[in-house]
């Protein structure tokens, strides 16, 4: 199995082709390109075949660590002109808008936030406190509402306390309630305590382990020794 094919199956990133793998001293960088031809706005989903330009530098997202190596995904991206949001960089199917991490990484951090303190998380995944807060602020609404804005109650304001959780303000180190919110239907957690966030993160971890098992089955026996 070629290195690119192995990493393609191991990472299982949606909507991309793996074009190359760069082994550096402290990290592995996987170069990918998007399969789709249409550009999509990351904020509203508007799509168009026309591009405004291509960004001069490739974008990079951090993946889950590969053993002692840091694993990164790198891809060239184009910009489009959205009628609502103006000139904006196209969305990618494996990472959230304005994030430097792929979804699997952020979902893992979200799961750890339900079972460990911030210091433990920073040591385990090697990110700082502020980054943990920013990731949680993206994972929670995305887990509940499919990357839509976080909305919980129909009265326009809410905190997560009634659900046994807290929201982290990425600009501050302490826990903070959510601010004014739109008025959608009321949402209930399909679980207890950590609820849906824990459920989704568990599924993500098990999915990653299954991918590793599938790749290892195809690695020649001589390589394993």
N, C-alpha and C positions, 0 to 999 in steps of 0.2 A: 504494500500500500504506500502510495506517495505521501510525503509530509503534508501537502496541501489537502489531499483527500482525508487524511487522518484528522487534521484539525477541523475540517469542514464537518465531519461527523461528530467529533468531540464537542465542538461549540454549539452546533445545531442552531446557528443564528438564522432567523427567518428572513427570506427575501434577499440573500446575498450570495455571491460566489467568492470563495477564498482564492486569491491570486498569488499569494506569497507568504512566507513565514520567515521572519528575521530574528535569529537567536543572538541576543546581546548579552553583555556580562551579567546584568542584574534583571533582565526582563526578556519576554518573548513578545514580539509585535506581529500581529496577524493582519495582513493587508487584504481588504475585501472591497468589492464593488457591488452596488445595488443592481438587482435584476430588472426592476421595473423601468419603464421608459418615461412614465409621467411623473412630474414633480408634485409633491403634496405639501400643502401648508400644515405645519405642526400644530397650529392653534385652532383651525376650523375645518380642516380636511379638504379644502378646495384643491383641485388638481388641474394641471395643465401640462401639455407637451412642450410648452415654450419655456426656455430658461433665460434669465436675465444675464447671468454670467456664472463662471465657476470660481469658487473660492481658491485663492492662490496656495493656501496651505491645507493639507489634509486634516480632517478632524480625528481626534483620538478619544476612545472611551476605555475605561478600565474594566476588565473582566475579573472574575474570581481568580485568585492566585493559582498558579500551576506549580504546586509544591513550594519550593523556596523562591521561585521566579515570579515576578509580577507579570501579569498577562494583560496585554492591551490590544484593542481592535482599532485599526486605522482605515479610514475611507475618504476619498475625495468627494466633496459635496458641491452641489450647484445652488444658486439662489433663484427664486421665482418672484414674480410680482403678484401678490394676492390682492384682490379688489377690496378686501376688508382690512388686512394687516400690512399692506404695502410690501416693500422688498424684504424678503425673509429667507433664511436658509431652509432648504427642504427637510422634511421629516425623514427619520430612519425607522425601520420597523422593530429594531431591537433595543432602542433607548428612548427615554422620555425627553420631552422638549427641554432644552437648556440644561441637560444633565451631562456630566462627564463620566458616567458609569452606565453599563448596560443594565437592563431590567433585572437579570438574575442576581447581580451584585446588590442592587438596591433592595430587592425583595428579601435577600438574606439579612441585610442590615435591619430591615423592618421586622423580621422575625426575631432577631437577637434583641431588639428594643423591647419586646414583650417578655423577655426572660432574663435580661442582664442589664447592668448599669452602663452608663456611657463609657466609663474608664475601661471596663472589660471589652466593650465593643471596639474601642479605638486600638487596643492592643491586639485583638484577634484579627481584625481586617486591615489594620495599619492605615487608619485615616484619623483626622483630628476631630475634636468635639463639634466644631461648627459644621463640618461636613456631615456628621451624623444627624444633626438637626435638620439640615437642608434635605437630606435624603428622606427622612421620616415625613417631612412636610409634602414631599412628592408621592411617596409610597401610599400613605393612608388614603388620600382622596382617589388616587388611581385604582387602589384595590377595591374601594367601595363603589366607585362610579365610572370605572373605565377611562381613567385619565381626564375626567371632567372635574370642574371645581368642586371643592369639598362642601357638601350641603347635607345637613342632617335632619333638621326639624322645620316644620312649616311655619313657625312663628317668626322666622327671619333672623333669629339669633340662637346660638347654642354653644355648649361646650361638650367635650367628649366625656365628661365626668359621669354623666348618667349612663354611659355605656361601659364604665369601668376603665376608661383610657384617658390619656391626656394628649393634647396637641403641642408640638414643640415649635416655638417661634424661632426660625433660623437666624434671626438677628440678635437673639438674646440667649443666654445659657440656661435660664430657668424655664419651667413649664408655663405655658400661657393658654388662656381660652381662645377659641376661634372668634374672629370679629364678626361684624354683620354679614349675614348670608342671604342669598335669594330664598324663594319660598317654594320648595319642591315638596312632594309627598314625604311623610315620615318614613324613616328607614330603621329597621331593626336588625341587630346582629344575629346571624344564624348560628351562634355558639355562645360560650360563656367566657367571661374575662377577656382573653386576648382575641377571641372571636375570629372573624373572617381573615384578618391579617395573618394570624398564626396558621390558619388552614391553608391559605395560599402559599405561604412561605414553606410549609412542610411539603406541599406538592412540588414546589420548585426544587428543593433539595433532593427529593427522591427522583425527580426527572433527571437531574444532573448526574446522580449516581448510576442511573440506568444507561445514560449515554457513555459514561466511562467504561462500564461493563461491556457494552457492544463494541467499542473500539478495541479494548484489550483482547477480545475474542479473535480479532483479525490480525493482531500483532504476531509475527512469527515467533515460535518458541525460543529460538536462539537469541532474539532481542530481549526477551524477558529476563534471561539469566545474566 
